Amino acid sequence: MDSAITPSLWAATAPPAPASGALPAGEHHADIAVIGGGYTGLACALNLAQGGADVALIEAREIGWGASGRNNGQVIPCLSRADPDRILAAYGTEQGEALIRLVRDSASLVFDLIREHGIDCEAVQRGWVQPAHSRARYDGIVRVRHAEWARRGAPVDLLDRDATAAITGSRYWHGAWRNLSGGHLNPLAYVRGLASAALAVGARVYTHTAAAGIATAGEAWRISTPQGSLVARRVVIATNAYSDQLWPGLARTVVPVPSYQMATEPLSKALRQAILPSDSALSDTHGDLYFCRFDARGRLVTGGALVFDVGYEDRLKRLIGARLQTLFPQLGEVRFDNIWQGDIGMTADGLPHVHRLADGVYAWVGCNGRGVALATALGGVLADAARGVPASGLPVAFVPLAPIAAHALVKRLARLMLLVYRWRDARD
């Protein structure tokens, strides 16, 4: 597979990645090895190196090659399919409230890291808004989510139809809830900035270094690569939707689902002031999600999903162009100049799965469309686990691997669920 960064708006506009190279030949040692150069891996390596650990990170391709460099760049401090009360039901009061606090503060963590390390990534922290496309979704989702997060101290507000129109520039939606700690950024620039920050505090970062296997080496673990090997007492696997067969069963616990991202040509100043004038990030209550935000050059960055890939560029331009005209009639004809794709890591229960795979080996999967904030926050959690913090002191519970039955078939059929989502959306 090609190791180059996928062509995208982000690849065209992000500052260059810091200089890095492959792991040299021979055997190398570290206190902790991290596999995966995305948000989780680099946030983990940064955290560990700041604490004085000798940490080495390996990435099979380029920094941000996977979902971390390809997503929409929305920084969202909630889970997509699990609100606080459901988290409590899944994990119990003590562990559930700890995870809720982690998710609640995840967007603020991202923007704090950006400010602390001076990361140049077009970061805008002016809130994330979830408007309801029907009255039923307003009452059944928006009001409930607002109430549950408000009880946990999140900086949220509930918006009626007029207030929603004022901050979105559209009267399409029936109302919304908003979290003011959220926002948006250039995701590839952000992950490259995390790499620069990790290098600056002493982490070793190797690219074009694919992990071919993990085996015990006395009381440590040996990660084999085509160039050499890396031996460490503890290992963090941070590959999410791009997990392969590195650890038995891990890849079969998550379903990678393609998501397309698109950017319009730069809009006029008048349109820029009329659409999303608050400069917030937006993703609504459709199952077939409607989402958008602006970049620093006035492009509306949006996207969508398809059941089949055949002729995807022309089909997406028609589908998403018509969608934007419905949401924002003032747009007129919509022209796109960037289309790209990445995989979202979906779990069957909609929850992130954090694993202690063996003594000293940790992993997680399941961003479920909330990768920027959640993956960054979990980088710190996995850093604590790797430095020896006991499970009782972590804000997430380790769960056993639970491979999805008929995983290969589920991967093929997953996109058919889009038809179910569209049917449900139409019913409302």
C-alpha distance (Angstrom), angle and dihedral (degrees) to the residues before:
residue distance angle dihedral
M1 . . .
D2 3.78 . .
S3 3.80 111.1 .
A4 3.80 96.3 -158.0
I5 3.78 121.2 109.5
T6 3.81 111.5 -91.9
P7 3.84 111.7 -105.6
S8 3.81 107.6 -103.6
L9 3.77 143.2 134.0
W10 3.79 88.2 -89.2
A11 3.80 93.9 51.7
A12 3.80 89.0 50.3
T13 3.81 95.2 50.3
A14 3.83 109.1 28.1
P15 3.81 120.8 101.9
P16 3.82 111.4 -105.0
A17 3.77 120.6 -83.7
P18 3.81 117.6 -102.9
A19 3.78 115.5 -94.5
S20 3.80 113.0 -85.6
G21 3.75 139.0 155.0
A22 3.76 142.2 -166.9
L23 3.78 123.9 -71.7
P24 3.81 106.1 -87.9
A25 3.78 120.9 -116.8
G26 3.78 117.8 -84.3
E27 3.78 134.3 42.1
H28 3.81 119.8 -44.8
H29 3.78 130.7 -173.4
A30 3.80 136.6 -147.9
D31 3.78 137.2 162.9
I32 3.80 89.9 -121.5
A33 3.81 131.0 13.9
V34 3.81 121.9 -154.9
I35 3.80 121.9 -161.2
G36 3.81 115.0 -155.9
G37 3.80 132.2 44.4
G38 3.79 99.6 -138.0
Y39 3.80 132.5 100.8
T40 3.79 96.8 -66.4
G41 3.78 96.9 44.0
L42 3.79 95.3 46.1
A43 3.81 95.2 41.6
C44 3.80 87.1 50.4
A45 3.81 93.4 48.5
L46 3.81 91.4 46.0
N47 3.80 91.9 50.7
L48 3.80 93.1 47.4
A49 3.80 95.3 46.2
Q50 3.80 91.4 48.7
G51 3.80 87.1 55.4
G52 3.80 92.0 52.9
A53 3.80 100.8 -101.1
D54 3.78 121.5 143.4
V55 3.81 99.6 -121.5
A56 3.80 130.9 175.3
L57 3.80 123.3 -169.2
I58 3.78 125.2 -162.3
E59 3.81 125.4 -163.8
A60 3.79 122.3 -170.6
R61 3.79 93.8 -142.4
E62 3.81 131.6 -1.1
I63 3.80 128.0 -29.0
G64 3.81 106.5 -83.5
W65 3.82 93.8 10.4
G66 3.82 91.8 138.7
A67 3.78 131.2 49.9
S68 3.81 92.9 -45.3
G69 3.79 90.4 71.1
R70 3.80 98.9 36.3
N71 3.81 109.2 48.2
N72 3.82 130.2 101.3
G73 3.80 93.1 -96.6
Q74 3.80 97.6 -122.9
V75 3.81 113.9 151.8
I76 3.80 103.4 -148.1
P77 3.83 122.3 179.2
C78 3.81 98.5 -155.7
L79 3.78 138.7 60.7
S80 3.78 119.7 -101.2
R81 3.79 98.6 -131.2
A82 3.80 105.6 15.9
D83 3.79 123.0 66.7
P84 3.83 122.1 -170.4
D85 3.80 97.5 -88.4
R86 3.80 91.1 51.6
I87 3.81 90.5 48.5
L88 3.81 88.5 54.2
A89 3.79 90.9 50.1
A90 3.80 90.5 51.5
Y91 3.82 99.6 44.3
G92 3.80 107.8 19.6
T93 3.78 128.2 -114.3
E94 3.81 102.9 -65.7
Q95 3.80 99.3 39.9
G96 3.80 92.2 35.1
E97 3.79 94.8 53.6
A98 3.81 89.8 48.2
L99 3.81 91.1 54.5
I100 3.80 90.6 45.5
R101 3.81 90.2 54.8
L102 3.81 90.5 48.8
V103 3.82 91.8 52.3
R104 3.82 92.6 41.9
D105 3.80 91.8 55.5
S106 3.82 97.5 36.6
A107 3.82 97.8 98.8
S108 3.79 91.9 47.6
L109 3.81 88.4 51.1
V110 3.81 90.3 55.4
F111 3.79 94.6 50.6
D112 3.81 91.8 42.8
L113 3.82 89.6 54.7
I114 3.80 90.3 48.8
R115 3.79 91.7 52.3
E116 3.81 94.5 42.3
H117 3.80 94.3 52.5
G118 3.80 98.8 32.0
I119 3.80 93.5 -120.6
D120 3.81 112.2 -174.5
C121 3.81 102.0 -143.4
E122 3.82 108.7 127.0
A123 3.80 89.7 -100.7
V124 3.81 114.9 -172.4
Q125 3.82 118.7 179.6
R126 3.79 102.1 -171.2
G127 3.75 99.4 124.5
W128 3.78 141.5 -85.4
V129 3.78 119.3 -107.5
Q130 3.81 130.7 -161.1
P131 3.80 111.0 -163.7
A132 3.80 123.2 -168.6
H133 3.79 119.1 -121.0
S134 3.82 92.1 -157.3
R135 3.77 138.6 27.7
A136 3.80 89.3 -115.2
R137 3.82 91.8 56.2
Y138 3.81 90.2 46.0
D139 3.81 91.8 55.3
G140 3.81 97.0 34.6
I141 3.81 101.4 40.5
V142 3.79 114.6 9.1
R143 3.82 98.3 47.3
V144 3.79 91.9 42.9
R145 3.79 95.2 49.0
H146 3.78 92.4 46.1
A147 3.80 91.8 50.8
E148 3.79 95.0 46.3
W149 3.81 94.4 48.6
A150 3.80 92.8 41.8
R151 3.81 88.9 57.4
R152 3.81 88.3 55.9
G153 3.78 94.1 53.5
A154 3.80 98.4 -104.3
P155 3.84 115.3 155.5
V156 3.81 94.4 -110.9
D157 3.77 136.9 143.5
L158 3.80 135.3 -170.2
L159 3.80 117.5 -127.2
D160 3.78 128.9 -158.2
R161 3.78 122.3 -144.6
D162 3.80 95.4 -85.6
A163 3.81 93.8 47.5
T164 3.80 90.2 47.2
A165 3.80 90.7 52.0
A166 3.80 90.0 49.9
I167 3.82 94.7 56.4
T168 3.82 97.8 35.7
G169 3.80 101.9 36.6
S170 3.81 90.4 -129.5
R171 3.80 136.3 98.3
Y172 3.80 91.0 -159.8
W173 3.80 95.0 100.4
H174 3.81 129.6 70.1
G175 3.80 97.0 -141.1
A176 3.78 138.8 -50.7
W177 3.75 149.2 -146.3
R178 3.78 121.7 -126.8
N179 3.77 136.2 -160.2
L180 3.80 110.5 -154.9
S181 3.81 94.6 -158.9
G182 3.81 91.5 66.8
G183 3.77 129.4 84.1
H184 3.79 142.1 134.0
L185 3.81 142.8 -86.3
N186 3.79 144.3 170.0
P187 3.81 98.1 -80.3
L188 3.79 97.3 -157.4
A189 3.80 91.7 48.5
Y190 3.81 89.1 49.5
V191 3.80 95.3 51.7
R192 3.80 91.0 45.8
G193 3.80 88.1 50.8
L194 3.79 90.2 52.9
A195 3.81 88.4 52.9
S196 3.81 91.3 51.8
A197 3.80 90.8 48.3
A198 3.82 92.1 49.3
L199 3.80 91.8 49.7
A200 3.79 90.8 48.1
V201 3.81 92.3 59.1
G202 3.79 95.0 46.5
A203 3.79 108.0 -87.5
R204 3.80 116.3 141.6
V205 3.80 113.2 -130.1
Y206 3.81 121.7 -168.0
T207 3.81 123.1 -174.7
H208 3.82 129.8 -167.9
T209 3.80 86.2 35.8
A210 3.78 112.5 123.6
A211 3.78 118.9 -164.3
A212 3.79 105.6 -125.7
G213 3.79 98.5 -179.7
I214 3.79 146.7 -17.2
A215 3.80 122.0 -136.2
T216 3.76 136.3 164.4
A217 3.80 117.5 -93.1
G218 3.78 106.1 -172.0
E219 3.78 105.5 -69.1
A220 3.80 91.1 -14.8
W221 3.80 138.6 61.0
R222 3.79 127.9 -109.6
I223 3.81 118.0 -148.3
S224 3.79 110.8 -161.4
T225 3.80 120.7 -150.5
P226 3.81 132.7 174.7
Q227 3.83 89.4 -101.4
G228 3.78 104.5 39.6
S229 3.78 142.3 -47.5
L230 3.79 135.5 -81.8
V231 3.80 119.6 -149.3
A232 3.82 120.1 -162.3
R233 3.77 137.1 157.6
R234 3.80 90.7 -131.2
V235 3.79 133.0 30.4
V236 3.81 132.3 -162.7
I237 3.82 117.2 -160.8
A238 3.81 108.7 -156.5
T239 3.80 105.0 170.3
N240 3.84 102.5 113.6
A241 3.83 111.3 173.2
Y242 3.80 90.4 6.3
S243 3.80 94.1 59.1
D244 3.78 114.4 132.8
Q245 3.78 131.4 -177.7
L246 3.80 94.0 -59.0
W247 3.80 91.5 117.9
P248 3.83 119.6 27.6
G249 3.79 111.6 -102.4
L250 3.81 98.5 -0.9
A251 3.80 97.1 106.4
R252 3.81 90.6 49.4
T253 3.81 92.3 61.2
V254 3.81 94.0 66.9
V255 3.80 133.0 51.6
P256 3.81 116.3 -144.2
V257 3.81 108.9 -142.0
P258 3.83 120.4 -170.3
S259 3.80 117.1 -122.0
Y260 3.79 123.3 -172.7
Q261 3.79 123.1 -142.5
M262 3.80 124.4 -161.6
A263 3.78 137.7 -178.2
T264 3.76 128.4 -156.9
E265 3.75 123.9 -138.0
P266 3.84 110.8 -88.2
L267 3.80 109.2 -71.8
S268 3.79 126.2 -133.6
K269 3.79 119.6 -93.4
A270 3.81 90.4 -109.4
L271 3.80 92.5 54.5
R272 3.78 91.1 43.5
Q273 3.81 89.5 56.6
A274 3.81 92.9 45.4
I275 3.83 98.9 48.3
L276 3.81 119.1 61.4
P277 3.82 90.0 -15.8
S278 3.82 89.6 177.3
D279 3.84 88.8 59.9
S280 3.77 90.8 -131.6
A281 3.79 125.7 148.2
L282 3.80 115.5 -107.4
S283 3.78 135.0 -158.7
D284 3.78 118.6 157.9
T285 3.81 139.1 -153.4
H286 3.80 99.2 -88.6
G287 3.79 114.6 119.7
D288 3.80 84.4 -141.3
L289 3.77 87.0 54.7
Y290 3.80 124.3 -128.1
F291 3.81 108.3 -154.9
C292 3.79 139.6 157.9
R293 3.80 146.4 152.9
F294 3.79 136.5 170.5
D295 3.76 127.2 -103.8
A296 3.80 124.6 -143.5
R297 3.82 92.8 -89.9
G298 3.79 96.8 53.5
R299 3.79 98.2 -98.1
L300 3.77 116.5 143.1
V301 3.80 104.9 -130.4
T302 3.79 113.3 -155.2
G303 3.79 138.6 133.5
G304 3.76 146.0 170.2
A305 3.76 147.8 -154.3
L306 3.80 134.6 -93.2
V307 3.78 132.8 -159.3
F308 3.81 91.4 -144.8
D309 3.81 129.5 27.4
V310 3.80 98.6 -147.1
G311 3.80 109.4 125.0
Y312 3.79 89.3 -7.4
E313 3.82 98.6 163.4
D314 3.81 97.3 57.6
R315 3.80 92.6 38.0
L316 3.80 92.4 50.8
K317 3.79 92.6 47.7
R318 3.80 90.0 54.1
L319 3.80 95.9 41.7
I320 3.78 99.3 43.8
G321 3.81 93.7 35.6
A322 3.81 89.8 56.9
R323 3.81 90.2 44.8
L324 3.80 92.4 53.8
Q325 3.80 91.2 48.1
T326 3.81 88.9 53.2
L327 3.79 91.8 50.3
F328 3.81 96.3 39.4
P329 3.83 110.9 22.8
Q330 3.81 89.3 177.7
L331 3.81 88.9 71.3
G332 3.78 96.4 75.7
E333 3.80 113.8 -173.7
V334 3.80 111.7 11.0
R335 3.80 121.0 -143.4
F336 3.79 122.5 -169.0
D337 3.80 124.0 -158.8
N338 3.84 100.6 176.9
I339 3.82 132.0 46.0
W340 3.81 124.1 168.4
Q341 3.79 140.1 154.2
G342 3.81 141.4 -139.1
D343 3.80 137.7 168.6
I344 3.79 125.9 -102.0
G345 3.80 116.2 -149.8
M346 3.81 107.8 -129.5
T347 3.81 126.2 -172.4
A348 3.78 124.2 -157.7
D349 3.82 93.5 -116.2
G350 3.81 97.6 39.2
L351 3.81 91.9 -119.2
P352 3.81 128.7 117.0
H353 3.80 111.2 -106.1
V354 3.81 116.7 -143.3
H355 3.79 115.7 -171.0
R356 3.77 140.2 -165.0
L357 3.78 94.7 -156.2
A358 3.80 95.6 -179.1
D359 3.78 138.3 -24.9
G360 3.80 102.6 -48.1
V361 3.85 97.8 1.1
Y362 3.82 119.8 107.6
A363 3.80 134.4 175.2
W364 3.78 143.8 161.2
V365 3.82 137.0 -159.3
G366 3.80 135.9 178.3
C367 3.79 117.7 71.4
N368 3.82 87.9 165.1
G369 3.78 90.9 -160.4
R370 3.81 96.9 -47.3
G371 3.79 98.7 91.5
V372 3.81 107.1 134.2
A373 3.80 98.6 60.5
L374 3.80 100.1 24.4
A375 3.81 96.5 45.8
T376 3.80 91.6 48.9
A377 3.80 92.1 50.3
L378 3.79 92.4 47.9
G379 3.79 89.3 53.3
G380 3.80 87.7 68.7
V381 3.80 91.9 45.9
L382 3.79 92.4 52.7
A383 3.80 90.1 46.1
D384 3.80 89.0 56.7
A385 3.80 91.2 47.6
A386 3.81 91.1 50.0
R387 3.80 92.8 49.7
G388 3.80 89.7 54.2
V389 3.80 107.0 -95.7
P390 3.83 105.5 156.4
A391 3.80 119.2 -113.8
S392 3.81 90.3 -109.2
G393 3.80 89.2 62.1
L394 3.82 95.8 52.7
P395 3.82 124.3 91.6
V396 3.80 92.4 -131.9
A397 3.76 132.0 55.4
F398 3.78 121.8 -123.3
V399 3.79 110.3 -120.6
P400 3.81 126.9 -163.2
L401 3.79 119.8 -108.3
A402 3.80 109.6 -90.4
P403 3.81 108.3 -175.5
I404 3.79 113.0 -152.8
A405 3.79 112.6 -110.7
A406 3.81 113.6 -111.7
H407 3.79 88.0 6.8
A408 3.81 95.7 173.1
L409 3.80 90.4 54.0
V410 3.81 92.8 44.8
K411 3.82 89.7 53.3
R412 3.80 90.0 54.4
L413 3.80 94.4 45.8
A414 3.81 98.5 40.0
R415 3.77 94.6 93.3
L416 3.81 90.3 55.3
M417 3.81 85.7 71.1
L418 3.79 85.0 73.9
L419 3.81 87.2 73.2
V420 3.81 89.4 55.0
Y421 3.81 91.2 48.9
R422 3.80 91.2 50.2
W423 3.80 90.8 49.4
R424 3.81 91.0 51.4
D425 3.79 91.1 46.1
A426 3.81 90.7 51.9
R427 3.81 92.1 49.8
D428 3.79 89.3 60.1
